[in-house]
Amino acid sequence: MIQATNQLTEKERKAAKALISSCQNYDQTFREPYLSNMLNFDANMPSFFLYFHEGKLLGLLTVYADDEDVEVNIQVHPNHRRQGIARALYRNFERETASYPIRSVTFQTERVFLDHHPDLASHWGVVEDEETETWLGRDCTPYELELRSDVEVLLAEPSYLEAIAQLHHQAFSDEAETLEVSCRYIAEALEDSDSLLYILLKEGQVIGVCTVDLSGNNNYLYGIAVAEAYRGQGYGSYLAKSVVNHLIKHNDKSFQIAVEDDNVGAKHLYEKIGFAKQTQVVYLKQKG
């Protein structure tokens, strides 16, 4: 039986985390799918497809859709693979989302998984995208960090929304995206109970930002950016270290960061502050 929903219950979320953990332990993978629809362009669109057999969750398809080019992740329990569960989940996804304006579908996977399943891409009729990401991890040992007097790291409040959105838009948006998209992204991150949004203030101005997803088994840091005029001055590493130290006081999770492989500078920064490579994330796109 397959259930489709736009929001997981606490019981479903717990079962999903257990399934993801089983798959990661078996496959030696590290990337956790996002278990919230907070950033999806349509909150009503089904974002989670759960395959149950005799009350046990054996398969999970998640949809990340901050625009009409959506990303899909499929997890199937190691003891129940090659039984058509992944195909059944994907067909259900296609049916349930047929009325939504989806432009393209990209599958998320990891290099280690492809290495162990070399025929996967051909069986699904997909090809690798040129863009890849490296995911890096770190344990929960605090940094020895000397406080800087010229800047302050704070949890963001709604009053900073526009300033954060301006910085986010400059750092991450392509030419097709508007400032309005960044405002929506920041507003939803502020509202999400599974997210924390940190800012770096200098003379009352937002010069840095870092978002943390708390929904998985790790503290996942993403959207780290420093205003262009302040780059190369140690502000990025100070922000990341401050966020890590703050979170260590509140939970015992390890940390993860993702960086695009062509962003050599950011990758070097994260390695310099003690993050080590865990995995390479690969995106598979449908031919044509």
Legacy VTK file of the C-alpha trace (Angstrom):
# vtk DataFile Version 3.0
C-alpha trace
ASCII
DATASET POLYDATA
POINTS 288 float
0.000 0.000 0.000
1.272 3.464 -0.920
0.254 6.575 1.004
0.785 10.035 -0.459
0.853 13.101 1.780
2.116 16.667 1.808
3.214 16.447 5.450
4.502 13.582 7.569
2.938 12.763 10.918
5.341 12.305 13.829
4.884 8.529 13.565
5.586 8.580 9.799
8.621 10.825 10.307
10.036 8.417 12.885
9.499 5.462 10.528
11.070 7.425 7.648
14.170 8.219 9.705
14.529 4.560 10.677
14.259 3.488 7.017
16.789 6.111 5.902
19.179 4.983 8.622
18.864 1.335 7.522
19.588 2.288 3.911
22.568 4.463 4.848
24.118 1.780 7.018
23.765 -0.795 4.227
24.787 1.435 1.304
27.412 3.532 3.151
25.598 6.693 2.074
25.285 9.937 4.026
22.837 12.332 2.396
19.516 12.548 4.249
16.450 13.542 2.212
14.614 16.645 3.425
11.574 15.573 5.447
9.645 18.831 5.198
7.633 20.470 2.414
8.222 23.942 3.873
10.213 25.167 0.855
8.053 23.582 -1.874
6.382 25.936 -4.340
2.945 24.443 -3.599
2.307 23.358 -0.008
-0.653 21.212 -1.123
1.350 19.084 -3.562
2.052 15.558 -2.254
5.692 15.496 -1.198
6.024 12.125 0.537
5.096 8.709 -0.803
5.269 5.845 1.693
5.211 2.164 0.733
3.858 0.009 3.556
3.683 -3.773 3.738
2.036 -5.389 6.750
2.356 -2.124 8.639
6.095 -1.720 8.019
7.557 1.116 5.967
9.642 -0.460 3.194
9.931 2.407 0.715
9.954 6.215 0.744
9.928 8.784 -2.063
10.501 12.419 -1.111
9.976 15.486 -3.290
11.973 18.713 -2.959
10.388 21.387 -5.140
11.335 24.980 -4.353
10.527 25.605 -8.022
8.991 23.616 -10.891
12.225 21.667 -11.474
11.782 19.084 -8.749
14.237 16.720 -7.107
13.201 13.220 -6.056
14.894 10.858 -3.609
13.879 7.185 -3.281
14.809 4.918 -0.363
13.974 1.186 -0.325
14.769 -1.137 2.570
17.830 -3.297 1.702
15.927 -6.540 2.358
13.140 -5.653 -0.092
14.905 -4.358 -3.189
14.368 -5.588 -6.753
10.698 -6.162 -5.933
9.349 -3.163 -7.879
8.899 -0.894 -4.846
10.896 2.021 -6.282
9.010 1.837 -9.601
5.661 1.656 -7.805
6.548 4.722 -5.732
7.619 6.689 -8.783
4.508 5.778 -10.798
2.374 6.899 -7.843
4.317 10.152 -7.679
3.690 10.760 -11.391
-0.051 10.156 -11.016
-0.507 12.218 -7.877
1.454 15.221 -9.178
0.210 15.186 -12.786
-1.942 18.283 -12.209
0.947 20.363 -10.832
3.221 22.499 -13.084
6.331 20.313 -12.884
8.900 21.120 -15.601
11.452 18.409 -14.910
12.327 15.644 -12.474
15.853 14.983 -11.211
16.822 11.978 -9.093
19.228 12.427 -6.188
21.714 9.660 -5.432
25.333 9.225 -4.352
28.464 8.134 -6.165
28.981 5.152 -3.869
25.452 3.905 -4.633
26.004 4.227 -8.401
29.316 2.414 -8.097
27.530 -0.526 -6.488
24.613 -0.378 -8.972
26.242 0.462 -12.340
23.144 -0.491 -14.332
20.773 1.791 -12.403
20.992 4.797 -14.736
20.354 2.772 -17.892
17.443 0.879 -16.320
15.750 4.154 -15.379
16.623 5.935 -18.633
18.553 8.720 -16.919
21.959 10.343 -17.319
24.266 12.062 -14.867
24.115 15.823 -14.590
27.446 17.637 -14.760
26.871 19.369 -11.417
27.758 17.358 -8.318
28.033 18.124 -4.612
30.372 17.005 -1.869
28.882 16.417 1.570
31.248 16.897 4.484
30.782 15.923 8.120
32.138 16.797 11.550
31.625 15.458 15.061
30.248 17.547 17.942
33.550 18.695 19.442
33.315 22.458 20.132
35.733 24.886 18.537
38.173 26.944 20.556
36.825 30.256 19.338
37.903 33.697 20.433
34.938 36.063 20.311
35.269 38.925 17.871
34.264 42.363 19.048
33.484 43.698 15.563
30.677 41.249 14.737
27.825 39.391 16.439
26.179 36.044 15.602
22.448 35.927 16.387
19.371 33.858 15.652
17.451 35.836 13.056
14.199 37.629 13.796
11.509 38.517 11.238
12.620 42.164 11.290
15.782 41.114 9.438
13.889 39.251 6.694
14.427 41.752 3.891
18.137 42.222 4.634
18.715 38.458 4.788
16.784 37.947 1.566
18.916 40.568 -0.200
22.100 38.751 0.844
20.647 35.331 -0.017
19.534 36.571 -3.443
22.984 38.001 -4.250
24.746 34.805 -3.147
22.534 32.029 -4.487
19.937 33.143 -7.032
20.412 32.784 -10.754
19.245 35.405 -13.235
15.790 33.842 -13.569
14.980 34.080 -9.871
13.584 37.227 -8.321
14.136 38.792 -4.917
10.583 37.672 -4.099
11.700 34.012 -4.297
14.494 34.673 -1.796
12.041 36.488 0.511
9.728 33.460 0.428
12.631 31.122 1.108
13.801 33.139 4.136
10.265 33.670 5.484
9.574 29.936 5.371
12.908 29.112 7.021
12.027 31.515 9.847
8.646 29.836 10.337
9.865 26.217 10.129
10.168 24.627 13.561
12.841 22.296 12.133
15.039 25.179 10.957
17.267 27.746 12.610
18.461 30.837 10.773
21.610 32.552 12.021
22.903 35.958 10.944
26.235 37.707 11.267
25.863 41.391 12.148
28.483 44.084 11.692
27.585 47.616 12.737
23.922 46.618 12.660
24.102 45.297 9.100
23.562 41.678 8.020
26.820 40.562 6.405
26.449 36.787 6.804
23.772 34.107 6.989
23.595 30.383 7.795
20.538 28.105 7.891
20.407 24.847 9.856
18.037 21.959 9.161
17.325 20.069 12.380
14.887 17.522 10.934
17.408 14.743 10.250
19.888 12.736 12.265
22.517 15.479 11.781
22.591 19.242 12.103
22.724 20.159 8.419
24.248 23.598 7.757
23.353 25.144 4.410
22.877 28.491 2.715
26.083 29.826 4.276
26.962 33.140 2.686
28.946 36.275 3.446
28.372 39.576 1.657
30.851 40.029 -1.173
32.578 43.045 0.380
33.456 41.021 3.493
34.701 37.789 1.941
38.239 36.567 2.526
38.408 38.184 5.972
37.571 35.177 8.155
33.896 36.011 8.621
32.639 32.815 6.962
34.644 30.500 9.195
33.754 32.563 12.267
30.054 32.281 11.443
30.225 28.512 10.830
32.222 27.866 14.013
29.866 30.041 16.082
26.825 28.171 14.757
28.429 24.792 15.535
29.349 25.833 19.086
25.844 27.192 19.715
24.175 23.998 18.498
26.450 21.737 20.556
24.912 23.301 23.668
21.400 22.340 22.496
21.711 18.843 20.974
24.199 16.002 20.554
23.979 15.582 16.780
26.939 15.595 14.435
27.203 18.157 11.637
26.964 18.110 7.852
27.608 20.695 5.154
27.093 20.382 1.390
29.096 22.290 -1.196
28.956 22.275 -4.990
32.072 20.659 -6.378
32.923 23.650 -8.555
32.945 25.907 -5.462
36.560 25.175 -4.592
36.897 28.111 -2.198
33.986 27.068 0.016
35.117 23.423 0.041
38.584 24.505 1.154
37.069 26.655 3.919
35.005 23.785 5.328
37.955 21.395 5.213
40.110 23.988 6.930
37.694 24.148 9.886
37.612 20.389 10.323
34.862 19.059 8.058
35.827 15.868 6.191
34.375 14.456 2.977
31.624 11.880 3.498
30.106 11.417 0.055
29.541 12.863 -3.411
25.930 13.562 -4.325
25.017 12.920 -7.959
21.928 14.110 -9.870
20.351 11.942 -12.542
18.190 13.569 -15.210
15.802 12.006 -17.690
17.210 11.770 -21.198
16.011 14.575 -23.392
LINES 1 289
288 0 1 2 3 4 5 6 7 8 9 10 11 12 13 14 15 16 17 18 19 20 21 22 23 24 25 26 27 28 29 30 31 32 33 34 35 36 37 38 39 40 41 42 43 44 45 46 47 48 49 50 51 52 53 54 55 56 57 58 59 60 61 62 63 64 65 66 67 68 69 70 71 72 73 74 75 76 77 78 79 80 81 82 83 84 85 86 87 88 89 90 91 92 93 94 95 96 97 98 99 100 101 102 103 104 105 106 107 108 109 110 111 112 113 114 115 116 117 118 119 120 121 122 123 124 125 126 127 128 129 130 131 132 133 134 135 136 137 138 139 140 141 142 143 144 145 146 147 148 149 150 151 152 153 154 155 156 157 158 159 160 161 162 163 164 165 166 167 168 169 170 171 172 173 174 175 176 177 178 179 180 181 182 183 184 185 186 187 188 189 190 191 192 193 194 195 196 197 198 199 200 201 202 203 204 205 206 207 208 209 210 211 212 213 214 215 216 217 218 219 220 221 222 223 224 225 226 227 228 229 230 231 232 233 234 235 236 237 238 239 240 241 242 243 244 245 246 247 248 249 250 251 252 253 254 255 256 257 258 259 260 261 262 263 264 265 266 267 268 269 270 271 272 273 274 275 276 277 278 279 280 281 282 283 284 285 286 287
